[in-house]
Every structure is written in structure tokens, then in C-alpha cells.
Amino acid sequence: MKVLSIGQSFQHDDVTQDQFGSGTSLLDYDLLLLDPAVLIDEYWAKSKVNTYTGYPVIDDRNSVRLKTDIRRRQNEMYEMLKQGRTIIVFTPAPQRCHIAPDERDYAADRLGVAKYDLHENLFTPILFTRYGRNVRTVEAAGKSLEFRGEEPFGSFWEKNKNNLRYHAYFEEKVGKPQWFIEGTTKVIGTYLKIKNGYLIYLPMVQAEEHFPSHAEWLEAQEIFIDSLLKLVEELKKGSADVQLPSWTESYLLPGELEQRTNLSNLQGVLDHVYREIAQQKEHLDQLSKYKLLIAGTGKAFDVQVRKVFEELGFTVKEGLLGKDDIFLNYGDKFAVVQARSMTRTATITQAAQLEKCVSEYFTPYDVEVKGILVVNAYKDQPFQERTEAVFPNAMVNYSEKRNHCLMTGVQLLNLYLEARENPERRAALVQKMFDTSGVFDEQVDRPVQRSANGEELQATEPTEVR
């Protein structure tokens, strides 16, 4: 089988590489592999204009070449399908660029302001325009794919499922979907029978940087192309079946309407289930983020601390420029919160930094400001291994004299969970933070630990925080 690849290079003896704008005829080949994601660069690289509104600008000369090549290739692809050949397109994100309009704006030319039209889908609907379909994709990259298709695509999937990556999904259902973003109804791979051939949209094999070695990448490419050739051969075997003309769809056999209705209803139920799965995954992801209070670090830890204080009823105020602290108020009370995540114990230096921050807010606002330090110490260790004191005695003595509230991420998490489960206690718990001078001493147990099957693990005694 003669294979031509345009836009993507494959290390395989059966694949010939070429450019979209070359003079090579597609009709010399049995299988076309087309990656539209890199085709704009072929024309932009030869253009004398750079970018506009952040997108490539194809100058007048190359705009003419681009439009001419699209028409030429479109006709060749249509002829390939008529002859029963196969075209595989790697589902692309919208390819945005500015090209010269068909009709020149001579007034703009005289002013020295060339006008270029922004196009988003030059290559995506390259075949569908003949059928009056508006096929659009949405940019989205990832590797969580889910196969819900049929043979012979199932065999192809089994050989390549660990090496595929998607870069976009279809806005609407197209053809017979085979691949989806996992847990959703977003289609990333599908196929259509057009004339006597097949048009297949596929996710792409991952780039070399995603493989441990060059040899493993070469092996993955070899498997990918070999399984593609097998897929095309199997599709051709099935194409020997009689293809009914479209007008027969308006003639229904006894029981056909009922079966079509049942199929449609089942598809609706399936779509609803996948939407529910997607929503549940989102809820679970949001809930899991609270674990950042006991295992997070950096910006993610800071953001989650801020979110918890907001959910406790605090209002985030405009802080000082260039500061990473959190300035809050709760009713007529004000507080500045600093969040620190580390692999060791807290230090007196952090208490001193908190005191400096409190004084910086007191001066411009002329209000009493409570200093709160939230520390996720020993962040990389499981709870049962966190046996060292979080706040050393010297630090505690320093903070007690300055009315600081020192608390761990575990304490903040459990305070939040208690306030969420018992809203009537929320105000008292918040007041407890304002009343604390030194270590927050509200009785705090660790979150219940459970195994993957839901069984409660053996509990351990809470670690002394001082």
C-alpha cells in the first residue's frame, strides 16, 4: 500500500513525506495521512509579513498560493474517496491565520494599511465543504482518551492506546464517533464513509519527548503505521457490503421505526450518563483540592488557604502591592494571613515576617490587624510520620507576645470541615482564631483515613503541635 504523509513525519519504510503545496499528486497513493496543525507554517515561513492580533499573516503572494493549493488538494481528496481510497486526518485545533481577501481594498492600500481577513478553519473542513457541513473543532490537548467504538478500530486502539494524544475535539457529533475525551461526550476521533472511500479523524501518536528513549519512539511509530495499514485493509473488506442510496432512509420496514427510536433513546441515556460522569469527576476534583492544605505547596497551597478563608465568611481585601500575603476582614475585624508549606518545622523567622507584615497593614489602615500563620510542615510525609513539633518553643513564645495565631494546615482543614458540617459553629470557630495568642489549641483530629476500597484504616493519635 502506497502511503503519503503531509504535515507530519513518520519513520516508516512505507510512508512518503511531502508538503501540502508540492506538485506531488495525491492520486498516486492509496492512503493519505494529513496533519493540518502544521500546514500554516508552510506558507507563513515564506511570507514577508509577521503577525497581526497574535496570529500569522500570510502575505498576498502566499495567500494566493494557499487558496489555490487548498482547491487543488480538495479536488484530489474528493477523487481519492470516489476511487475507494482512505484519508486519515489527525484531528486539529482551529488553525488561525490572516490571509489576503479575495477582493482587494485599494483605499486601504493607498493608506499603506493592507487588509487581511482572519480565518479559523482553513484546513479543518477541507473535505466537508462539498457536503455543506460546518465542521468545527475546539482546542484541547491531553491523553485521557476513551474508546467506545467498534471493529476494526478496536484492534487499532489496543495496539496504540498508551501512545496516543489528542489536540482538539469536535463541537458537534460528526460521522460515527470512536474516541472521546474520557468520561465526556466530546468526540476526538470518528469516521465517515464518503462515496467509495473512508475519511477518518484520529488522535495523534505522541511526540518523541513523551517517550523514555528514541528507540521506544521509533517502535511506537512503527506500530502506529502498521496498525493503521491493517485498519484500512479491514475497512476495505467491509466496504464490499451493499451501500443503500440515501432515499431508502425514507422507506421504513415493519419494526424499523421502533428500533430506530429505541437506538436513539439508548444513545440519549448513554450521553446523559457520560455527562453525569463528567460532572461527578469535576465535583471530586474540587473536593480533592482541599487536601492541598495538608499536602500542597507553593501557589496551589496559597490559593487553597485563601479559598477556605473566603468560604468561612472572610472577605479578601486589596493587599499591599508586591506582597503574597492575604489581607482579610470578617465583620469589623481584620486579619493578615501568611501561608507557608515546607518539608521541615516552622521557624521563628516566619513569625518575625508575619509581625512585620502586621505592622505594614496597621500603618495605612489604622486598624488592629490579627496575624495568622498557616503552616503545612513536613508536607511530603504521611500523617503517621509527622512526629516532630510544628512550632518550636521560641517561636511560640515570640508569637504569644504579639497576638499571633499559629495553626497547621491540618487544623485549618478540620476547622473548615467542622464549620461546613455545623454552620451554627462557624462564627465561634472564626472567633477562636481571633482570640488565640500563640498556637491554635482547638481540639483537632486528623481526617479519617480510608483505603481505596473504603475500609477505615487504623487511627493514630494526633501529633502535639507545640
N, C-alpha and C positions, 0 to 999 in steps of 0.2 A: 504493500500500500504506500503510495507516494504522499508524504505529509509536508505541508508548508506552514511555517510559523511566522507570524507578523506581530512585532511588538514585544515578543518575549523570546529569550534564547534558551534552548534546551540542548543539553549534552546527550544527544542520542543519534545513532548512526542513521536512523530512518527519517530524521527531521531536517528539512532545509530551512535556513533562516533567510528572511528578506525584509525589505521595508515596504510600508504601505504605498509610498509614492513611486516605487520602482516600476520598470516596464514589464516585469515578470507577470505572465498571465496566470490567474488562479485556476483556469480551466485545465492546466497541465497536471493538477493534483486531485487526489481522491478525498483528502481531508485537510481542512484549513483550521489552524489554531490562531485565534485573534485576541490580542490583549489591547483594548482601546486605551488603557490607562497611560501609555507612554507615547501615543501617536502624535499628540500636540507638539511634543518636543522636536519631532522630526521636521516640523515646519517652522517652529519658533527659533530653532537653532540657526536657521538660515535668514531669519528676519532681521532688519536693521532697527526695529523698534523694540523696546524692552518690555515694560509692564504698565498697566493702567488699572486703577482701582484694585491693585493687588493681583491681577490676572495677566497672563501672557498676551501680548499684542502681536498678531500675525500681520505683517505689512501687506501693501497692496499686491505686490507680485506673488508673494507666497499664499495670500488669501485666494487668489485665482487658482493657483496650483492645488490648494487644499480642496476647494469646491469641485474642481474638475476630477481630482482623484477619487473623491467620495462618490461622485456619479458613476465613474468608470468601475470602481470596485463594487458598487452596489449592483450594477448590471451583471458583473461576473458572478457575484454571490448568488443572485437570483437564478442564473443559468446553472450554477452548480447544483442548486436544490432541485431544479427541473430534471437534471440528469441523475438524481438519486444519490448525490454525494452528501457529505456531512460537514457542517460548520460548527465549531466549538468556540464560543465567546466566553472569556473569563470575566464574570460579572463586574463591571467597572462602576466606580463612583462617578457622579457627573463631571464631565471634562469641560471646565470653564475656560474660555479664552475670548478675546476680542478679535474679530475679523472685519475686513472692509465690506461695506454693504454692497448689494448688487447695483444700486443706483447711487452715484457719487453726489455728495453735497458740495457743489462748486463754490458756493458762497463761503462755506467753512474752509475750503482750500485756499481761497483768496486771503482769508484772515490768518492763514497758517495754522489752522486748527483742524487736523484730519479727524474725521468721524469714523469710529469703529463700533460695530454692534457686538454686544456681549451675547455669546451663545453658551448654553449649559449642556447640551446633549447632541453634540455634533456626531459622535460615533455610537452612542448607546442605541438609538433607534435606527441604525443604518439599514437594517433589513425590514423593519416593520413599517416604514413609510409607504411601502407598496400595498399594505393591507389596512391602512387608515388607523393604525393603533398608535396611541401616545404612550410609549413605554418610558418610564422614568425610574431612576434609582436614587437611593439616599445613601450618602457616605456613612459607613460604619465598619470599622475594622475589628477583627477578633478571630478566635479559633474555636469557640464553643459552638460547633455545628451539630445538628441532629438530622439523621436520615429517616425520612418517613415515606420512602418511595417503593419502587418495585424493581424486579429484574428487567434488564441486566445491570441496572445501576447499583443494585445491592452488592454484587460481586466487586464492582469497581470501588465501592465505598470500603469494603472490608480490607482491601489491599492498601488503601491510601488514607484511612480515617485519621491517622496520627500525624499526617504531614500536610494537611490542607488548612488554608486560612481564607477568610472572606474579607472583602473590602467594601461591600455595599449590599443593600437588599432592595427588592422591588417595592415601589409604592403600592402597587396593586398586584393581585394574582395574575400571573402570566403562564400560559401553557399548562403543563402537568408538573406541578412542583414536586421536587425530590428532596431538597435540602432546605432546612430552616435554621435560623438562629435558635439555639437550644432553649426550649421552654417558651417559645413565642410562635406567632403565626407569620413572622417575617420571612419571606421567601428569598433564598440566596442562590438556589440552583434549580433549574427547570428545563423542560424540553418541549419542542413543538414539531409536529410532522407538517412540513410545508412542501407542497407539490409532491415530489417523489423522494425528497431527502429529509434530513433532520437538522434542526437548529437547536443546539444545546448550550445552555448557560451553566457554567461551573464555577465553584470556588477555585482558587489558585494554589498550586503547590508552594509551600513556604520557601522564602529566600534562604540563601546559604548561611547567613548569620544566625539562623534559628537552629542550625544543626551543630552537634558537637565537633564534627570534622568535615573536611572537604569530601572525603571518601563516602561518608554517610549521605551527604547531599547528592552526590552523583548517583548513588544507589537509589535514593528516593526518586530522582528524575527518571531513572531507567524504569523503575516500577510504575511510575505515573504514566509514562508514554506507552509502555507495553500494555497496561490495563486499559488505557484509552483505545488502543487499536482493537483489543478484544471486545470492548464495549461497542464500538462501531460495527464490528463484524456481527455481533449478536443482534444489534438493531436491524441490520440489513436482512438477517434471516427472518425476523418478524415482519419485515415490510412486504413479504410475499403475500401476506393476508390481503383479502379483498378490501379496498378502500371505498366506502359508500360515498356517493355525492352528497353535498350538504342539504339538498332539497329533501332527502329521505328523513331528516330530523323532524319535519312537519307531519310525517305519516307515522302514527303510533300503533304498534301492535297491541293485542289484548294483554293487559297486565303491565305494559311498558311504562305508562304514566305513573302507576303506583310505585314501581321500582325506582323510577327517576326521583319521585317525591321522597321516598324512603332514603335514597342516597343523599339527597340534598339536606334532609333533616339530620342524618347522621354526621354529615360534614359540618353542619351548624353546631351540633353538640360538641364535636371534636374541636372546633375553633374556640368555643366557649371554655372548654377545659384548658386549652393552652393559654388563653387569656387569664384564666384563674391561676394557672401555674406561674405565669409571669408576674402577676400581682403579688402572689404569695412569696415569690423569691425576692421581690422588692421590699416587702414588709420584713422578711427575715434579714435582709441586708441592712436595713435601717436599725433593726433591733441589735444586730451583732456589733454595730458601731459603738454601742455603749461599753463593750469590752475594751475599747481603746483606753478607758480610764484606768484599767488595770494592766494593760499590756502595750499601750500605744507610746509613740514618741514623736518629737518634732511638731510640725504644723498640725498633723492629724490629731494629736493629743490636745493641743491648744484649742482647736476648733470644737472638739467634743466637750471640753470643760466649759467653754463659752455657751454651747448649746444647752448643757444641763442647767447652768445658772439661769438662762432665759426661761427654761421650762419650769424652774422653781418659782418664777414670777419676777425675777430681776429684769431691769431694763438696761440695755447696753447704751452707754453714753459715749459721746465723742471723746476719745482719748487724746493724749499728747502726741504730737507729730513724731514719728520715728520710734515710738515705744511699742513693745509687743505685749504689754500688759492689758488687762481687761478692766475698764472703768465702768462700774455698775451703780444703779440705785434701786432701792427697794422701799417704796413709800417715801418717807422723809430721811432714809438712811442711805449712806454712800459707802462704797467699798471698791478697793482696787485688788484684783486677783492676779497673781502670777502663777503660771503652771510650769512645772519642771518634771521632766522624765529622765531617769538615769539608771545606770547599772549598779549603783552603789547607794550608800546612805546620803541623806541631805546634809548640807553644811551650813555653818554659821554665816558664811559669806552670802548665801542666798537669803538669809534673814536680814542681813545688812542691806542687800539690794532692795528687798521689799520695803524696809524702813525709808530708804532714800526715795523710793517711788511714792510712798505715802506722803512725804513732805512736799514732793513736787506737785502733787494734786491739791494739797491743802492750801498752798500759797495762792494759786489763781482762783480757786473756787471758794475759799474762806469757809469751808465746812469741815466737820470732823469726818475723816476717811478711815474706814476699817481696812487693815491689811490682812489679806487672806492668801496663804501659800498652799497650793495643792501639789503634792509630790507623788509621783509614781516611781518609787525606789525599787531597785532590783527588778527592773521591768522584764528582763529576759529569763527570770527564774519562776518556776511554778510556785503556787502559794505555800505548799508544804516545805519548800526550801528557803523561804524568806524568814529566816530566824533571827537576823540581826535587827537591832533597833533602827527605826527610820530616822528619828530626830535625836541627835546626841544631846546630852545634858546641857552643855554650854549653849547650844542653840536654843534649847527650851527656855533656859534662864534669860537669855537675851530677849526672846520674843515675849515672854510673860511681862517684862518691864515695859514693853512698847505696845501692849494690847494687840498683838498679832494672833490670828487663828491659824494654827498649823494642822493640816489634815492630809491624809493619804488619798490616792485615787480610789482605793477600795472603800474608804469611808464616804467619799462623795458619791460613789455609785450606789451604795446601800442607803444613804440618806435620800437620794433621788428615788430609788425604788420604793422606799417606805412612804415618801410623800405622794408618789403616784398611786400606790395601793390604798393609802389612807389620806385623802386630800384634806381632811379636817386637821391633820397634824402638820401640814406644810408650814404654816406660819410659825408654829412653835419650833420646828426644826431649823428654819431660817434664823429665827431669833437666837437660837442656841449658838450659831456661828458668830453672830454679832456679840454675844455675851462671853464667848471664850477668850481667855488670855493665855496663850500657850498652846498646848496640844488639845485638839478637839477630842473630848472624852466621852462622847455619846457612845453607848454600847453598840458595837458593830460586829456582826458575824460575817464570815466570808460568804460569797454567793454559793448556793448549793452546787456541788459538782456532780455531774452525771456522765455516765459513759455514753457511747454512741447509740446503744440500744435502750437508753432511758433509765437504766438502773442507777440508783443513788450510790455514789462512792463513799468510802469510809470518811467520816468527818474528822477534822483536826482542830485543835484548839486555836483560837485567834492569837496572832502574834502581838505581844506587847509593843505599843507604838513608841514608847519612851525608851 
